[in-house]
């Protein structure tokens, strides 16, 4: 859990929770600064913390400092929403705005946690603890219909008028939940020497770990022979239901001992953690129901606009009996348009060929006229011209096709 000296230690010796909390708030700050630099509205984050312990199958609120419910049966209830998410009723939920606020809640709850001394540990945790961070993010989602500003031309081809239009900005709410779970270690009564309440606590701890192991085995069963996952066998597995087999990612850190005397405990712990590796979940964004409904309605509008455009283009028609059908004239029109485009391309190529041949013909006529002018002897007798070009000319007479040297 990162309790004790690890919470007050430096960055190099910090525990799991201080590191995770610091990483979380740094990520939030970086996202907000990046949005401001890009000239976009920054997302609004609201974070709240809960701290519970499961002692003898009773859920106890560690952030409740009134002490009224101490020694009484817990009034905290575990519920499941329509989407399969697990939430608790009657647990203190404190708003936090920084990593230091989270660590303050952690310190307050750690002081209220149930601990006792056994033959194996001077200060042994007698319960499973769950520190929860609930994050809600409200950000601006730009509506993208894809049909704004489109008009149809005479040939049925849609075009955009007036450039791109700004779509109205809408807000969407995303939620996330972090569970930091400190599982009490399994105990053997012979080694701990526990009796009375300590023995009862050890049995409760082992029952919770056994139920969690059964859930992990059922979720990680690759043969899929186990259809029922026993979440309700323990309040521990019930609280962690959406963190194990729901829309989540789970990381398990196993604490083992290098001592030979703890060989069996170490081996069982590694086997326990290895079973969790087989769990495979599909993770999706937890979007608010209202935002999700708006997104679905927007997609439906896009589909209806597409169908309307197809009706305008003549692609879809309604028959006499009221059923929809694909218009054959539309496909024939598309084929004719394609053929027309090909013919235009061929005409353009032919015109380029004609232009090139005309230029070549003009050049040949000019060469012919120059040859006749030279053959008439107009340049013979011009001594200055002969002195200037007193070298050999090679040319072809246009009529006799023979070479002459001067």
Secondary structure as UniProt FT lines:
FT   HELIX           5..8
FT   TURN            11..13
FT   HELIX           16..37
FT   TURN            38..39
FT   STRAND          44..55
FT   TURN            56..57
FT   STRAND          58..61
FT   TURN            62..63
FT   TURN            68..71
FT   STRAND          77..80
FT   TURN            82..83
FT   STRAND          86..89
FT   STRAND          94..96
FT   HELIX           99..112
FT   STRAND          115..116
FT   STRAND          124..125
FT   STRAND          128..142
FT   TURN            148..149
FT   STRAND          150..152
FT   TURN            154..155
FT   STRAND          158..160
FT   STRAND          169..182
FT   HELIX           189..192
FT   HELIX           197..219
FT   TURN            222..223
FT   HELIX           231..233
FT   HELIX           235..239
FT   HELIX           241..244
FT   HELIX           260..262
FT   HELIX           263..276
FT   TURN            277..278
FT   HELIX           289..313
FT   STRAND          316..318
FT   TURN            320..321
FT   STRAND          324..326
FT   HELIX           328..375
FT   TURN            376..381
FT   HELIX           383..388
FT   STRAND          395..396
FT   TURN            398..400
FT   STRAND          403..404
//
